[in-house]
């Protein structure tokens, strides 16, 4: 009689970490709904069906599932255990207190509503994403969606397709809202795409990784974002150092040749306006760019507001109210505008206490990713370690870009908060899995 084939993945779900990852959250429907939410991020213009939005419908479905899932398998409650909740709830609490005493109650209520919606996504990330979906469905969903979105931005900028350009500009946006949004999405996906290109288990996976890498680089170029270009250069330097051991001596000539070909393509195909826009960052000429002048005024207004409310600020998302009431706005368009700087938004909204809570949250996120990277590497789990490292670098890229964009509500940032809350479970899962395989308790996993 033929012995039934053993499915290592099912054994992992049932045995590793006491069955924490064998709950109804791990069934196909919750996993699919969550991936739909993240996959639609680069396609803002297309994710509506009449008055309804696809991502909102998927989130509503997950919310309907949460309580039945928790009741059916109480072990899933253990997924909430994470060091991320302390600093995150502290930040939310400071915002709530600031909003209650805000001189701009309507705007503060709107800001708190946005933060609460963000809390829902973070909670869903912690509950739904497991170690298997982190490195499979979610990982590849991010690469495919940002790769396609970036490719559409390239069609807008390089191909002149107006439907993929920013309104009144030739800057590529694909199906998202703005060039800045395109740039921050590329900064998030760039380290993940490179990791996929290097560590994918199949040749097709490596091809997808490299194509996604080229697309997100093209997406940054298409956006004409000066900040995005700078952050991408810094990220590239870190990635080259991180993966230098992968450049074997016998392939060094190919690397040099590939770099030479890429440089020629850059010279031939990068438009003149992109080069001129980047050079404006180091020009000695007086600033002629109205957007740079306005951003300088944002800083002035932010510090004036901070001086008036230095302890707990004027309420969440109230920079817009401070701006429209300022003298500086008279030199521009006299309408509400975000600060285009997340740190200024936090400083104005929640003052010194809020800035402390926010940086505490960022430090905890970074520490969780860095610790997982180090511990996984210590156990010889190189590919898994580099996934944690890629998430860490994605976070750094997003945080650097936060100096140029207001992004507390951005889904990729909220996703990073949730993943920082689950990465230690991923670390423990992979280490225990390795030990069980070494002890003969699990069969070797087949490559995907």
N, C-alpha and C positions, 0 to 999 in steps of 0.2 A: 504494500500500500504506500502510495506516494505521500511523503511528509509535506504538510502545507507550508508554503513559503512564509518566512517571518518578515514582517514589515518593521524595520528598525525605527521608523518615525513613530509608529503607534506605540512601540515599547517605550520610546523616550517619553511620550506624552503621559503614559500610565505610571512610569516608575521613577523617572528623574525628578528630583525635588518634591517627592511625595505626591505626585499627581497634580501639582499646582497648574500645569498646563494641559489638563485633560478635562476642561469644563465646557459649558455651552458657549462661552466666549470664543472658544477655539474651533467651533463649527464653522462651516463655510460661509453662512449668511452674515454673521457679525464681521468676519474677516473681510468679506467682499464689500460690505457697506463702508467699512473704514477706509479701505483702499480707494473706493470711489470718491470719498471726501478729499483725500490727498491727491488723487490723480487729477481731479478737476481744478486744482489750484491754478495752473498756468492758463486755464481756459475760461476766464471770467466772462467773456463776451458770449460764450456758447453754453453756459451751464444752467440756463433758464429754460423752462418749459412753460410758456405762457407766464402767469404770475408766480409760478413756483420755481424754486431753484433745486437742481439735482442734489447739491451738497447738503442743503437744508433737509430735503426728504430723507437722505441717507442718515443724517444725524438724528432725525426724528425716529427713524427705525431703530437705531441703536439705543436711544433713550427708552423706547418701549420695551426693549429686550433686557435692559440692565437689571431691573428688580427680579423678574423671573429667573434670570441666570444666577443672581446672587442667592436666591432662595433655594434653587435646585442643587447648587454645589457651594456650600459655605467655605470650601477651601479657596475659592477664587477671591475671597475677601483678603487673603494674605498678599495678593498682588498690590494692595494699597501700601504695603510697608515700604517706605522709602524715605531717605533723608531729604528729599526735595520738598516735601510738603511744608516743613517748618518755615523756611525762608519764603516760599511761595505764598502761604497764607498770611505771613507777616506783611508782605508787600500788598496783598489784597486788603488786609485790615487797615493799613495806613491810608490806602486810597479811599476806603469807606469812611473813615473818620474825617479825612480832608474834604470829601464830598459833602458830608453832613453840615460842615461849617463854611462851605464855599460861598463866596460872594456871587457866584454864577451857578445857581442850583440847577437850572435846566441843562446846561452843558455838562455839569458834573454827573447828573443822572444818566445822560447819554454815555458818558465815559465809563461809568460803573457798569452799565448794561453791556458794553463791549467787553469789559474785563470778565464779567460773569459768563458771557458766551465763550470766552477764551478758556475759562476754568472747565467748562463742559468738555471742550476738545481735549484739554490736558488729561482730564479724568478718563475719557474714553481711550486715549492713547495708553495710559497705564493699565487699564482693564483688558483691552482687546489685543494689543500687540504682544506676542510671545516670542521667545527666542527663534522659533522656526520662521514665523512670518516676518520678523525683523530682517533676516538675511535673505528672505525669498520674496514674498509678494509685495511687502512694503518697499524694500530696497529697489527691486526692479520696477515697481510702479513709479517710484520717484524718477528713476533714470529714463524710462520711456516717456513720461509726461513732460518733464523739463526738457528732454531732448527734442521732442516734437514741438513744444512751445518755442524753444530757441530757434529751431529750424524755420518756423513760421516768421519769427522776427528777422531772420536772415533774408527770407524772401521779401519782406517789407523793405529792408534797407538796401541790400545788394540787388534784389530783383525789381525794385521799384513798384511793388504791389501795394497800392494805397490802403487796401483793407487790413494790412498788417503793419501799417505805420501809425505813429502817434498823430493825433489830430493837429493840423497846421504845422506839421514837421515831417521830415523824412526819417526820423529815428524809428528803429524797429521795436515793435511791442508784441508782435504775434497776436494772440487772442487774449492778452491780459490788458490791464488798465493803462499802464504808463511805462515809460522807459526805465524809470527807477525801480519799478516793481519787477520788470524783466531782469535787471541787473542783480537785485538781491536774491532772486530765485536761482540765478546762475551761480552766485557765490555759495549758496547753500548746496547746490547739486555738484559743483565742480570736484571737490575731494571725493565724493561718493562715486562719481563717474570714473575717476582715475582708479580708485580701489577696485571697482568692477572690472576695468580693463586689465588690471594686473592679476587679480585673484579669482576671477570667474573660473568655475570648474570645467566649463566646456568652451570649445573654440568659438561657438556662436555667442556665448556670454561675453567673451573677451571682445569680439567684434562689436557687439552692442555697446560695451563699455567705452571702446575707443570712439565709436561714432557719437555717443552721447557726450564724450569729452570735447570733441571738435565742435559739436553743436552748441554747447554751453559757452565755449570760448567765443564762437561766432555770435552768440546771443549778447555777450558783453560788448563786443565791438559794435554790433548793430544798434545797441541802446545809446551809443555815444556817451555813456556815463563816464565822466572823469574819475569819480570815486570808484566805480566798478573796475575800471582799468587799473587803478593803483592797488586795490585789494586783490585783484587777480594776479598781478605781478608778485605781490608778497606771498600769496598762496602758492604760486608756482615755485617760488624759491624754496618754500618749506617742503613741498611735495618732492622736488628733485632731491633734496637732502634725505627725505624720509625713505625714498625708494632707490637710493643710489646703489644699494646692494643688489638690486635686480638688473642693473646694467652690467652684464657679464662682459669680460674682456673681448670675447669673440664677437659680441654684438656691438662693440663700441663704435666701429666704423659705420654700422647701419644707423646708429643713433646720430652720429655726426652728419651723415648724409641726409637723414630725415630732417634734422634741424636746418640744414642748408636749404632743402627743398621748401620747408615751411617758411623760412625767411624770404625766399624768392616770391612765394605766393603772397606773403604779406605786402611786399613792395609793389607787386603787380595789381593786387585786388583791393587793398585797403584804401578807401577813398580819401581824397585830400582833406575833406572837412573833418574826418575823424582825427587825423594827425594834427590839424590846426587846433581842434578843441582840446586835445591832450596837452599840446604845447602851451596852451593858455595858462596851465597850472604853474609853469616855471618862467613865464614871460616877465620881463622887467617893466613892460608897459603898464600904465595905469589901467585898472580894471574897466573894461568896456562891456563886460557881460552883465546884463541886467539881473540875471538870476544870481550871480555871485554877489552883486550889490545888495540884493534883497536878503540873501542868506546872512550877510554881515549884519543887516538890520535885525534879523531874527535873534541873533545873539545879544544885541543891545537890549531889545525888548525883554528877552528872557531874564537877563541879569537884573534889570530894573524891577521886574515882577518878583524875582527871588529876594531882592533887598527889602521889598515891602512885606513879603510873607516868607521869611527864611526858615521857619520851623516845620510847617506842615503844608505849605503851598496854598494854592487857590482852588484846588479840586482837580480830579482826573480829567484830562483832555481839555483843559481850560486855556492852554496857550493861545488858541484861536481867539478867545474873548479878549485876552490881554493885547494881542496883536491889533485887532480891529479897533481898539480904543486908544492905541498909542499914537504919538505924533509921527513916528516913522512911517506908518501906513499911508499917510497923506502923500508921500513921495512915490507911491506905487498904485495899487488898484483899489485900496480901501475895502477889501473884503476879507472874510475869515480865511485864514490859511494855517496849516500845521507848521511846526518849526523846522521840518525836514531834518530833524535831529532828535532821536529818541531820548537821549540823555537830557537835552534841554526840556523836552516835554515832561519828563519825570521830575526834573528840578523845579519847574514852574508849578506842576500839578501837586506835588507832595513834599516839596522842600527838602531840608536836610535829612529828615527821618526817612522819607521815601527814597532818597538817593542811597542811603545806607542799606535799606531793605532790598533795593533793586540790585545793588552790587553784591550783596550777600547771596542773593538768588543766582546771579551769574557765576560767582565763585563756586557755589555748590554744584552747579551744572558742570562747570569745567572740571572740578575735582572728581566728580563721579565718572566722567568720560576718561580722564587721565588715569585714574586708579584702575579702572577696568582694562584699559590698554596695557598698563604695566603688569597687572596680575596675569592676564591672558598670555602675554609674551613670556612671562616667567615659567608658565606651564607648557611652553612650546607651541601654543595655539596662535601661529603667526597670522593667518588669514582673519581669524576672529579678533585678534588684537588690532589689526589694521582697520577693521570695521569701526571699532571704538575710536581709533585715532582719526578716522575720516569724519565721524560725527563731531569729535572735538574740534577739528579744523573747520568743519562747516559752521559750528557755533562761533568760532573766532571770526570767520569771514563775515557772518551776519552781524556780529557785534561791532566789527569795524565799520561795516556799512551803515550801522545805526547812527554814526556821526553825520550821515548825509541823508537819512530817511527816518521818518516817524513810523515805527513798525511794531509797537507793542501788540497789535492785534493780528499781525501777519501769521498765517497758518503754519508756515515753516518754523517760525520762532516758537510758537505754541507747541508744535510737534517736538521740537528740541527739548522743551521743558519736560514733556511727557517721557521722551526717550531717556533723558537724564535720570528720570525716576525709575526706569525699568532696566537700565544698562547693567546694574549690579546683579539683577536676577539673571540676565543673559550671561554675565560672567560666571556666576555660580553654576548655572545650567551646563555651560560648555565644559567647565572643569570637571563637574561630576560625571558628565557624559564620557569624557576622556578616561576618567578613572575606571568607570564601569566597563568600557571597551578593553582597557588594559587588564582588568581582572577576569575577562571572559564572560561578564554578565550581559553584555550587549554584543551583537554582531557588528562588524565594520559597516559604516554607512557607505552606500554607493554614491558616486559622484552624480550630480544632477545632469 
